[in-house]
């Protein structure tokens, strides 16, 4: 009986820790992806004198095939939803978005803490309609 109680107590302690670790892992992966994608778009803009045209969620502009892995950009994000290239959208010149994420707000705030200031209403990572945008240029 004592063993069962001890196992139960350990489970009560461990389950929240696993949930926190999972949220942190998702936030780190999305932040890394956003940085990688923004670097690719910046290199393109440097070499071609401007950013590619806007694309729909989950679609990498065809001119970016030499700069980014299409499969990485077009897969579902670890936070749910799709990555989205936004050119001239949401009050910015260029940005990479997480469109329609399905994770809790806490995960998006963790991403903001990694990339920016932890405030989703301002800075380079912030809310946009139906998602969040990592601003490359305003």
N, C-alpha and C positions, 0 to 999 in steps of 0.2 A: 504494500500500500504506500509506503514511504517513497519507494522508487517511482511509482506512478505520479505522485505529487511533485517530486523533484523534476521529472521529465516535463510535466505540465508547466511548472514555473520556468524552466529553461525555454520552452516553446513560447511562452508569453513574452519573455525577454528577447528572444531571437527574431521573431516574426517582424516586429517593427524595424529592427536593425536591417533586416533583409530588404524591406520595402524602401527604406531610406537609401540603401546602397544601390538599389535598382534605379531609383529616381536620379541619383547622382550620375550613374553610368549613362542613362539616357541623355541627361543634360550635357555631359562631356562629349558624347558622340555627336549630338546635333551641333554644338558649338564648333567642334572640329570640322564637321562638314561645311558649315556656313563659312568658316575662315578659308577652307580649301576652295570652295566655289567662288567666293569673292576674289581670292587671289587670281584664279583663272580668268575671271571677267576683267580684272584690272590689267592683267598682262595683255589680253585681247585689245582693250581700249588703248593701251600704250602703243601697241604695234599698229593699230588701224586708225588711230585718231578719234575714236569714239566707241561707245558701247553698242552691242547688237540690239536689234529691235525687241520689244517686249514679247514674251512667250507665255502661253497659258500654263496653269499649274501642272507640274509633272512633265513638262516639255522643255528639253534643252534646245536652245536655238541651234540650227544645223551648222552655223559658222563657228560654233564652239567645240566641235568634235575633236579638233587638234589640241584643245586646251584642257578639256575635262572629260572624264569617263561618263559617257551617256548613261550607262547602267546605274552608276552611283547617283546621278542627279534625278533620274526618272523613277527610282524605286520609292516606296513609301518611306517616310522619315521614321527614325526611332521613336519620335513623339507622335506618330500617326499623321495622317494627311500627306501632303506632297510638298516637295521643294518647288519654288516658283521664282522665275527670273522676272523682275519688275524694272522696266526702263521707263522713266517718265510717269511713274505711278506713286500715289500716296504722298505727294508733296516732296518727292525725291527725284534726283536724276537717275540713280541706279541703286538697286538693292536686291538681295536674295531673301526670299520669304519662306516661312513655314506656313503653308496654306491649310487650313482646317485641321489643326492638331487635335488629338483626342486625349492627351494627357491632362493631368490636373494643372491648375494655374501655378502651383508650387514648382513644377518642373520648368515651366517657362521662366519663372523668376530666377531659378538656379542658372538657366542659360544666360539670362541678363546679367547675373552676378559674374559669370565667367567672361562675358564679352564686353560688359559695360558697367553701369552703375547700380544695377538691381532695381531700377525704376522703369516699369514697362510703359510709362506714359511719355518718356523722353529719352534722349540719348541716341546712340547708334543702333540699339536693338530695342524695338518698341512695338506696341500694338498697331495693327492696321485692320481694316475690315476683314473678317474671316481668318485672322491669323496674326502673324508677327513678322516684322521686316528687319533684316540686318542691313543697315544703310551703308552703301559703298561711297556714294557721293550725293550731297544735297544741292 
